[in-house]
Amino acid sequence: MKKILLLLAIALISSNLYAQDFVDPDKSPMDAAFFPSQAAKRQFAKTEEQKMALEPQIRVLYSRPSLNGRSIFRTSDNRKDGITKLGESWRVGANESTELLLLKDAMIGGKLIKAGRYSIVITPSENEWTVHINSENDGWGNYSHKPELDLITVTIPVTKDSKSLEQLSIALYSPKNDNTVHLKIGWGTYRAELPIVLQ
């Protein structure tokens, strides 16, 4: 009986060592953008044809930081002046690296990129952003960007909108309903779009 109790006590202690507590929720919730936009709801399609039309072709996973009265970009090293610094790598969100999942091969910036999972990093300036499609995944913060792992680097123009978005937002849409999909990024009054041509 003593041996059984001893084994039970050891088992309980061991299980507590490996118990996983829930972590506190992030201030910046994770979100997903799909193309087509209703792809995540394809199981509700009424016909097989509708379901096929909603098969996902691109997905972006990202965390949505809020402005909370802050400026997005700063020119100094003082974090009180803005969230991220112009001219430095930015993960396009918060927390984990922003992830681009291509379910088809695609052309980005005139270069072919195979279907797969990638990270998106941006080096912002005031009027244009340099977008890096990087082969490293599952990083955290702006610290994981390794330029030598960039597969594609392309510069896109930035515009300003009269409406300010409190949270970073990403959308995927096809302006001409063809195989060219725009990855649209908006935060504050900044707007930028990266064309992705599905093959």
C-alpha positions in Angstrom: 0.0 0.0 0.0 2.9 2.4 0.9 4.5 1.7 -2.5 1.2 2.5 -4.3 0.8 5.8 -2.4 4.5 6.6 -3.1 4.1 6.0 -6.8 0.8 8.0 -6.9 2.6 10.9 -5.2 5.5 10.8 -7.7 3.0 10.7 -10.6 1.1 13.7 -9.2 4.3 15.7 -8.7 5.6 14.8 -12.2 2.3 15.7 -13.9 2.4 19.2 -12.2 5.8 19.8 -13.7 4.4 19.4 -17.2 1.1 21.1 -16.6 0.5 24.0 -18.9 -1.1 27.1 -17.5 -3.0 29.4 -19.8 -1.0 32.5 -20.7 -2.5 35.9 -20.3 -4.3 37.1 -23.4 -2.3 39.3 -25.8 -3.2 43.0 -26.0 -3.0 42.6 -29.8 -5.4 39.8 -30.8 -4.5 37.5 -33.7 -6.5 37.7 -36.8 -6.5 36.0 -40.3 -7.2 37.4 -43.7 -8.1 35.0 -46.5 -8.5 35.0 -50.3 -11.2 34.5 -51.2 -12.4 36.5 -48.1 -15.1 34.0 -47.2 -12.8 30.9 -47.5 -12.9 30.1 -43.8 -16.7 29.7 -44.1 -16.7 27.4 -47.1 -18.3 24.6 -45.1 -21.5 26.6 -45.2 -21.6 26.7 -49.0 -24.8 25.2 -50.4 -23.3 23.5 -53.5 -20.1 21.8 -54.3 -19.4 24.4 -56.9 -19.7 27.2 -54.3 -17.5 25.3 -51.9 -14.8 24.9 -54.6 -15.0 28.6 -55.4 -14.2 29.3 -51.7 -11.2 27.1 -51.5 -8.5 29.3 -49.8 -5.6 30.4 -52.1 -3.9 32.8 -49.7 -4.0 33.3 -45.9 -2.3 35.9 -43.8 -2.0 35.5 -40.0 -1.2 38.6 -38.0 -1.7 40.3 -34.7 -3.6 43.5 -34.6 -2.0 46.2 -32.5 -4.0 49.4 -31.6 -2.8 53.0 -31.8 -4.0 53.9 -28.3 -3.2 57.5 -29.0 0.3 56.7 -30.3 2.0 57.6 -33.6 2.8 54.6 -35.8 6.2 55.7 -37.1 9.1 57.5 -35.4 12.4 58.9 -36.6 14.2 58.7 -33.3 15.1 55.8 -31.0 12.7 57.1 -28.3 9.8 54.6 -28.3 7.5 57.4 -26.9 7.7 59.1 -30.3 6.1 56.2 -32.2 5.5 52.4 -32.3 8.1 51.5 -34.9 11.0 53.3 -36.5 11.2 54.4 -40.1 13.9 52.7 -42.0 14.0 49.6 -39.6 12.4 46.2 -40.1 8.9 45.8 -38.9 6.9 42.6 -38.5 3.7 44.2 -39.8 1.8 43.7 -36.6 2.6 42.7 -33.1 3.8 39.6 -31.2 4.7 36.8 -33.6 5.9 37.4 -37.1 3.2 38.0 -39.7 2.7 34.9 -41.8 1.9 34.6 -45.5 0.6 31.2 -46.6 0.4 30.7 -50.3 -1.6 27.7 -51.4 -0.5 28.2 -55.0 2.7 29.4 -56.7 2.7 33.1 -57.2 4.5 36.0 -58.8 5.5 38.8 -56.4 7.5 41.8 -57.6 8.1 39.9 -60.9 9.6 36.9 -59.1 8.2 33.4 -58.7 7.6 32.2 -55.2 6.5 28.6 -54.6 3.4 27.7 -52.6 4.4 27.6 -48.9 4.6 29.4 -45.6 6.6 32.6 -45.3 6.9 35.7 -43.1 6.3 39.2 -44.2 8.5 42.0 -43.0 8.3 45.7 -44.0 11.0 48.4 -43.9 8.9 51.5 -43.9 9.7 55.0 -45.1 7.2 57.9 -45.3 6.1 57.4 -48.9 7.0 53.8 -49.7 7.5 50.5 -47.9 10.0 47.8 -48.8 8.3 44.4 -48.4 10.4 41.4 -47.6 9.0 37.9 -48.2 11.2 35.8 -45.9 11.7 32.1 -45.6 12.0 32.1 -41.8 8.9 31.3 -39.9 7.6 31.4 -36.3 9.7 34.3 -35.2 8.7 36.9 -32.6 8.9 40.7 -32.8 11.1 42.7 -35.2 14.2 40.9 -34.0 13.9 37.7 -36.1 14.2 39.3 -39.6 17.3 37.9 -41.3 17.8 39.8 -44.6 19.8 36.9 -46.0 16.6 34.7 -45.9 14.6 37.2 -48.0 13.2 35.4 -51.1 11.6 38.6 -52.5 12.2 42.2 -51.8 9.8 44.7 -53.5 9.0 48.4 -52.9 5.4 49.5 -52.9 3.9 53.0 -52.6 2.1 54.3 -49.5 -0.9 56.5 -49.6 -2.8 58.4 -46.9 -6.6 57.9 -46.3 -8.9 60.4 -44.6 -10.2 57.6 -42.3 -7.9 56.5 -39.5 -7.9 52.8 -38.5 -7.4 52.2 -34.8 -6.1 48.7 -35.3 -3.7 47.4 -37.9 -5.8 45.7 -40.6 -5.0 43.4 -43.5 -7.3 42.4 -46.3 -6.9 40.3 -49.5 -9.0 41.1 -52.6 -8.8 41.0 -56.3 -9.6 44.4 -57.8 -10.4 42.9 -61.3 -11.7 39.6 -60.1 -8.9 37.8 -61.8 -5.7 36.0 -60.6 -4.1 39.2 -59.2 -4.8 39.5 -55.5 -3.8 42.6 -53.5 -2.6 42.2 -50.0 -3.8 45.5 -48.5 -2.4 46.9 -45.2 -3.9 49.7 -43.3 -3.2 51.4 -40.0 -3.9 54.9 -38.9 -4.2 56.8 -42.2 -1.5 54.7 -44.0 -2.5 52.4 -46.8 -0.3 50.1 -48.9 -1.0 47.3 -51.3 1.2 44.4 -52.5 0.0 42.7 -55.7 0.3 38.9 -55.7 -0.3 37.1 -59.1 -1.5 33.6 -58.5 -0.1 31.1 -61.1 
